[in-house]
């Protein structure tokens, strides 16, 4: 799946979540909240990382339950967490890592530092083509539309969108 089509896919998932939530009742979210029915051996869609989650279960903003995506909270910049994240990326259908954060410059700097350290520690002796793709999903309020930005490494270790 290409980057633009994956971003469009996330936009549609977030739109579906907002439509279900704004309907006359939130009954459409019941299966999402419970995790829905999914086979145990199926791969999950991607990895979601959140330092400051909008809800107790962040994947819900993309109309996903815990059986649909890997959700990693309390992210730290250390090798154990990076190994844990790599294991989940290998078990995912797509090599995408979504950072779901409140719109804040401090969070962007934290994500930039996280990606730089991840690249320096895990891809020192590996080709950069194998590196996962990173997407920043920013929200202003918990039940609002998500702004999606692809994070691309630039010169001097800055992140460009």
C-alpha positions as CSV (number, residue, x, y, z in Angstrom):
1,X,0.0,0.0,0.0
2,X,1.5,3.4,-1.0
3,X,1.9,6.2,1.5
4,X,-0.8,8.4,0.0
5,X,-3.3,5.6,-0.2
6,X,-2.5,4.7,3.5
7,X,-3.0,8.3,4.6
8,X,-6.3,8.4,2.6
9,X,-7.3,5.1,4.3
10,X,-6.6,6.7,7.7
11,X,-8.6,9.8,6.8
12,X,-11.6,7.7,5.9
13,X,-11.3,5.6,9.1
14,X,-11.3,8.8,11.2
15,X,-14.2,10.2,9.2
16,X,-16.2,7.0,9.9
17,X,-15.4,7.3,13.6
18,X,-16.6,10.9,13.7
19,X,-19.8,10.0,11.8
20,X,-20.5,7.1,14.1
21,X,-19.9,9.2,17.2
22,X,-22.0,12.1,15.9
23,X,-25.0,9.9,14.9
24,X,-28.1,9.8,17.1
25,X,-26.3,7.3,19.4
26,X,-22.8,5.9,19.8
27,X,-24.1,2.3,19.3
28,X,-22.0,2.0,16.2
29,X,-18.9,2.1,18.4
30,X,-19.8,-0.8,20.6
31,X,-17.9,-3.4,18.6
32,X,-15.0,-1.1,18.2
33,X,-14.7,-0.4,21.9
34,X,-15.0,-4.1,22.7
35,X,-12.4,-5.0,20.0
36,X,-14.8,-6.7,17.6
37,X,-14.5,-10.2,16.3
38,X,-11.2,-11.0,14.7
39,X,-9.3,-14.2,14.2
40,X,-6.3,-14.6,16.5
41,X,-3.9,-15.5,13.7
42,X,-4.7,-12.4,11.5
43,X,-2.0,-9.7,11.3
44,X,-2.9,-6.3,12.7
45,X,-2.9,-3.2,10.4
46,X,-0.1,-1.2,11.9
47,X,1.5,0.2,15.1
48,X,0.0,3.1,17.0
49,X,2.3,5.0,19.4
50,X,0.9,7.7,21.7
51,X,2.7,9.8,24.4
52,X,-0.5,11.7,25.1
53,X,-3.6,9.6,24.1
54,X,-6.9,11.4,23.4
55,X,-8.9,8.6,24.9
56,X,-8.0,5.6,27.0
57,X,-7.8,3.6,23.8
58,X,-6.3,5.7,21.0
59,X,-6.9,3.3,18.1
60,X,-10.7,4.1,18.5
61,X,-10.2,7.4,16.7
62,X,-9.6,5.4,13.5
63,X,-12.6,3.2,14.2
64,X,-10.2,0.3,15.2
65,X,-10.3,-1.8,18.3
66,X,-7.4,-3.4,20.2
67,X,-7.6,-6.5,17.9
68,X,-7.0,-4.3,14.8
69,X,-3.7,-2.5,15.6
70,X,-0.8,-2.7,17.9
71,X,-1.0,0.0,20.5
72,X,2.1,1.0,22.3
73,X,1.8,3.6,25.1
74,X,4.4,5.1,27.4
75,X,6.9,5.1,24.6
76,X,10.5,5.5,25.8
77,X,13.7,6.2,23.9
78,X,15.6,3.0,24.7
79,X,16.7,-0.2,22.9
80,X,14.2,-2.4,24.7
81,X,11.2,-0.3,23.5
82,X,12.7,-0.1,20.0
83,X,13.1,-3.9,19.9
84,X,9.5,-4.3,21.1
85,X,8.3,-1.9,18.4
86,X,10.3,-3.7,15.7
87,X,8.6,-7.0,16.7
88,X,5.2,-5.5,16.3
89,X,6.1,-3.9,13.0
90,X,7.2,-7.3,11.7
91,X,3.9,-8.8,12.7
92,X,1.9,-6.0,11.0
93,X,0.3,-6.0,7.5
94,X,1.9,-2.6,6.7
95,X,5.2,-1.1,7.9
96,X,3.6,2.1,9.3
97,X,4.0,3.7,12.7
98,X,1.3,6.2,13.6
99,X,2.1,8.8,16.3
100,X,-1.3,9.9,17.8
101,X,-0.6,13.1,19.7
102,X,-2.3,16.4,20.8
103,X,-1.3,19.3,18.5
104,X,1.7,20.7,20.4
105,X,5.2,21.8,19.3
106,X,6.7,19.9,22.3
107,X,5.2,16.7,21.1
108,X,6.7,17.2,17.6
109,X,10.1,17.7,19.1
110,X,9.7,14.5,21.2
111,X,8.6,12.5,18.1
112,X,11.6,13.9,16.1
113,X,14.0,12.8,18.9
114,X,12.3,9.4,19.1
115,X,12.6,8.8,15.3
116,X,16.2,10.0,15.2
117,X,17.2,7.7,18.1
118,X,15.3,4.8,16.5
119,X,17.1,5.3,13.2
120,X,20.5,5.7,14.9
121,X,20.1,2.6,17.1
122,X,18.2,0.2,14.9
123,X,19.3,1.1,11.4
124,X,23.0,1.6,11.9
125,X,23.8,-1.6,10.0
126,X,20.6,-2.1,8.1
127,X,19.4,-0.5,4.9
128,X,17.2,2.5,5.3
129,X,14.7,1.1,2.8
130,X,13.6,-1.3,5.5
131,X,12.8,1.5,7.9
132,X,9.1,1.8,8.7
133,X,7.1,4.8,7.5
134,X,6.0,7.3,10.2
135,X,2.8,9.3,10.2
136,X,1.9,12.0,12.7
137,X,-1.8,12.1,13.6
138,X,-2.6,15.3,15.5
139,X,-5.8,16.2,17.2
140,X,-7.0,19.4,19.0
141,X,-9.8,17.8,21.1
142,X,-10.5,14.1,21.8
143,X,-13.5,13.7,19.5
144,X,-12.4,15.9,16.6
145,X,-11.0,15.4,13.1
146,X,-7.4,14.2,13.0
147,X,-4.8,16.0,10.9
148,X,-2.4,13.5,9.3
149,X,1.1,14.3,8.2
150,X,3.8,12.0,6.8
151,X,7.1,12.4,8.5
152,X,10.1,12.3,6.2
153,X,13.6,12.7,7.5
154,X,15.4,15.7,6.0
155,X,18.8,17.3,6.2
156,X,20.2,17.9,9.7
157,X,17.8,15.3,11.2
158,X,14.7,17.5,10.8
159,X,11.3,16.1,10.1
160,X,9.5,17.5,7.1
161,X,5.9,17.0,6.3
